[in-house]
Amino acid sequence: MVANTRIRLITFDAFNTLFRQKVNPSVIYAKEAHRFGINVNPTNLQANFGPVYKSHVKAFPFYGRHQGKTPQLWWQELVYKTFLSSGVSQKELDSSFDTLFHSLYHRFTSTESYALFQDTLPGLNILRQKGFRMGVISNSDERLTDILKSLELEGYFDFVTLSVDVGHEKPDKDIFEVARRVKGNSDIAPENCLHVGDTERKDYYGALNAGWNAVLLDREKLDFEEPFETSDPILKKNTLVSLVDLYPFILKNLP
């Protein structure tokens, strides 16, 4: 057990907590489309990606799981709608969309598209040296495993819990319970668990509702992501701007 704190297990959100997108996805979409002979205005793609993404999430939450979709099909439909909304004709898009989408889908699995935050490795190294069990809880599709490997993060974590694998997504308390019951964690009570993420509703309040402790990480957002806005004084107190500050926070606030 780690000395001087009740916390034994720390889990992290993945996207925008441990790593970030290097550029807005629309930039990559435009470059790949050009490579496949599809002419599209990058400005139009950037303007349309956010609204199309939000609309698609609202219409088909949880990757369309309850409508019989797979994550790959969900993304395929989103990308298709984004190009159509950006002025590409259906005839032009259909001529090479399958190969374009295949390329895009796999491009978002590596350091081609993602980069670590500067504080990620220093923060994780401190926690690993102190002996915490660590894991990832993510509302992600199956590509997260490849992303973690590409970023050389997989060795830091004892387990990865993906929403698409367990049938629940944050803020549902069941996904936190699934993570807590992973082999090696089953003797750890909720009050001895801490979750760290960058969204209020999914990460911070989701963890609290599961009986866990929670810390919000204030990261810069892309225009289609949930903004960080709060007037809750307790939430403000439990908000950090760097993972390097997490261990001192634990010692001070979670003895």
C-alpha positions in Angstrom: 0.0 0.0 0.0 1.2 3.5 -0.8 2.2 5.4 2.3 0.4 8.5 3.6 -2.7 8.2 1.5 -5.8 6.0 1.3 -5.6 6.0 -2.5 -4.5 2.7 -4.0 -5.8 2.7 -7.5 -5.6 5.7 -10.0 -7.3 5.6 -13.3 -7.1 8.0 -16.2 -9.2 9.1 -19.1 -7.1 8.9 -22.3 -7.9 11.5 -25.0 -7.1 15.0 -23.8 -5.9 13.7 -20.5 -2.8 11.7 -21.4 -2.5 12.8 -25.0 -3.9 15.2 -27.5 -4.6 15.4 -31.2 -1.8 17.1 -33.0 -4.1 19.1 -35.2 -7.9 19.4 -35.8 -9.1 16.1 -37.5 -10.3 18.2 -40.4 -6.7 19.0 -41.4 -5.9 15.3 -41.7 -9.2 14.7 -43.5 -8.3 17.3 -46.1 -4.8 16.0 -46.7 -5.9 12.4 -47.1 -8.8 13.4 -49.4 -6.3 15.3 -51.6 -4.1 12.2 -51.8 -7.1 10.2 -53.1 -8.1 12.8 -55.6 -11.0 14.4 -53.8 -11.1 18.2 -53.9 -12.3 19.7 -50.7 -11.8 23.1 -49.0 -10.0 22.6 -45.7 -11.8 25.6 -44.2 -15.1 24.0 -45.0 -14.0 20.7 -43.4 -12.9 22.5 -40.2 -16.2 24.4 -40.1 -18.4 21.4 -40.6 -16.6 18.6 -38.6 -17.6 19.9 -35.2 -21.4 20.4 -35.9 -21.6 17.0 -37.8 -19.7 15.3 -34.9 -22.1 16.7 -32.3 -25.2 15.8 -34.3 -23.9 12.3 -34.9 -23.2 11.7 -31.3 -26.7 13.0 -30.3 -28.4 10.8 -32.9 -26.2 7.7 -32.3 -24.7 7.8 -28.8 -22.2 5.2 -27.7 -21.0 4.6 -31.2 -24.6 3.6 -32.2 -24.3 0.5 -30.1 -28.0 0.4 -29.4 -28.8 0.8 -33.1 -26.7 -2.2 -34.1 -23.7 -0.2 -35.3 -20.0 -0.9 -34.8 -17.5 1.8 -33.9 -16.0 1.6 -37.3 -19.3 1.9 -39.1 -20.2 4.8 -36.8 -17.0 6.7 -37.8 -17.5 5.8 -41.4 -20.9 7.5 -41.4 -19.6 10.5 -39.6 -16.7 11.0 -42.0 -19.0 10.6 -45.0 -21.4 13.2 -43.7 -18.6 15.6 -42.9 -17.3 15.5 -46.5 -20.8 15.9 -48.0 -21.5 18.8 -45.7 -18.2 20.4 -46.8 -19.2 20.6 -50.4 -17.9 17.3 -51.9 -20.4 15.8 -54.3 -21.7 12.3 -53.6 -20.5 11.1 -56.9 -17.0 12.3 -56.3 -16.9 11.0 -52.8 -18.3 7.6 -53.6 -15.6 7.0 -56.2 -12.9 6.5 -53.6 -14.5 6.8 -50.2 -13.9 3.2 -49.0 -10.1 3.5 -49.5 -10.1 7.0 -48.1 -11.9 6.0 -45.0 -9.8 2.9 -44.4 -6.7 5.1 -44.6 -8.2 7.7 -42.2 -9.4 5.1 -39.7 -6.0 3.6 -39.3 -4.1 6.9 -39.4 -5.8 7.8 -36.1 -4.0 5.0 -34.2 -0.5 6.4 -33.8 1.9 9.3 -33.3 0.9 10.4 -36.8 -2.2 12.0 -35.2 -1.5 12.1 -31.4 1.1 13.5 -29.1 1.7 13.3 -25.3 1.2 16.3 -23.1 4.5 17.5 -21.7 3.4 16.6 -18.2 2.2 13.1 -18.9 5.4 11.0 -18.6 6.8 13.0 -15.6 3.4 12.7 -13.8 3.1 9.0 -14.5 6.7 8.3 -13.5 6.1 9.8 -10.1 3.0 7.8 -9.5 4.6 4.5 -10.7 7.6 5.1 -8.4 5.2 5.6 -5.5 3.6 2.2 -6.1 0.1 3.0 -7.2 -1.9 0.6 -9.3 -2.9 2.5 -12.5 -5.3 2.0 -15.3 -7.2 3.7 -18.1 -11.0 4.1 -18.3 -12.0 5.4 -21.8 -15.2 6.0 -23.8 -13.1 4.9 -26.8 -13.1 2.4 -29.6 -10.7 -0.5 -30.0 -8.0 1.7 -31.5 -7.0 3.1 -28.1 -4.8 0.0 -27.5 -2.8 0.7 -30.6 -2.5 4.4 -29.7 -1.2 3.7 -26.2 1.4 1.3 -27.7 2.4 3.9 -30.3 2.9 6.5 -27.6 4.8 4.0 -25.4 2.3 4.3 -22.6 1.0 0.7 -22.2 3.8 -0.2 -19.8 2.5 2.3 -17.2 -1.0 0.7 -16.8 -2.1 -2.5 -15.2 -5.3 -2.6 -17.3 -7.3 -0.7 -19.8 -11.1 -0.6 -19.6 -12.9 0.4 -22.8 -16.5 1.3 -23.0 -17.0 -0.7 -26.3 -15.7 -3.8 -24.5 -17.7 -3.6 -21.3 -21.0 -2.2 -22.6 -21.0 0.9 -20.4 -19.6 4.3 -20.9 -18.7 7.2 -18.6 -20.5 8.7 -16.7 -22.3 5.4 -16.1 -21.0 4.2 -12.7 -21.0 0.7 -14.0 -17.9 1.3 -16.1 -16.0 2.4 -13.0 -17.2 -0.7 -11.1 -16.0 -2.9 -14.0 -12.6 -1.3 -13.7 -12.5 -1.7 -10.0 -13.2 -5.4 -10.3 -10.4 -6.1 -12.8 -8.1 -8.9 -11.6 -5.8 -7.3 -9.0 -8.2 -4.6 -8.0 -11.0 -6.5 -6.5 -9.9 -5.9 -2.9 -9.8 -2.1 -3.4 -12.8 -0.3 -2.2 -14.3 2.7 -4.1 -13.1 5.2 -1.5 -9.5 4.0 -2.2 -9.9 4.8 -6.0 -9.2 8.0 -7.8 -10.1 8.9 -11.4 -8.5 11.7 -13.4 -10.0 13.1 -16.5 -10.7 16.3 -18.5 -14.5 16.4 -18.6 -16.8 17.4 -15.7 -19.8 15.2 -16.5 -18.1 12.0 -17.8 -15.0 11.9 -15.7 -15.3 14.0 -12.6 -19.0 13.6 -11.6 -19.1 10.1 -13.1 -16.4 9.0 -10.7 -18.0 10.7 -7.8 -21.3 9.0 -8.5 -19.5 5.7 -8.4 -18.2 6.4 -4.9 -14.7 7.2 -6.1 -12.5 10.2 -5.6 -12.0 12.5 -8.6 -9.7 15.1 -10.0 -10.5 17.2 -13.1 -7.6 18.0 -15.4 -8.0 21.4 -17.1 -6.8 20.8 -20.7 -7.3 23.0 -23.8 -10.2 21.8 -25.9 -10.9 21.5 -29.6 -14.0 23.3 -30.8 -16.1 20.2 -30.8 -15.2 19.0 -27.3 -17.0 19.6 -24.1 -15.8 23.0 -22.7 -14.5 23.4 -19.1 -16.9 25.8 -17.4 -17.7 25.6 -13.7 -18.8 27.7 -10.8 -18.6 24.8 -8.3 -16.0 25.8 -5.7 -15.3 22.2 -4.7 -14.7 21.3 -8.3 -12.4 24.2 -8.7 -10.4 23.0 -5.7 -10.2 19.6 -7.2 -9.0 20.9 -10.6 -5.3 20.6 -11.7 -3.5 21.9 -14.8 -0.7 19.3 -14.7 -0.3 15.6 -13.9 2.9 16.5 -12.1 0.8 18.1 -9.5 -1.3 15.0 -8.9 0.8 13.2 -6.3 1.2 16.4 -4.1 -2.6 16.9 -4.4 -3.2 13.3 -3.2 -1.0 13.7 -0.2 -2.6 17.0 0.8 -6.2 16.2 0.1 -6.6 12.4 0.2 -4.7 11.2 3.3 
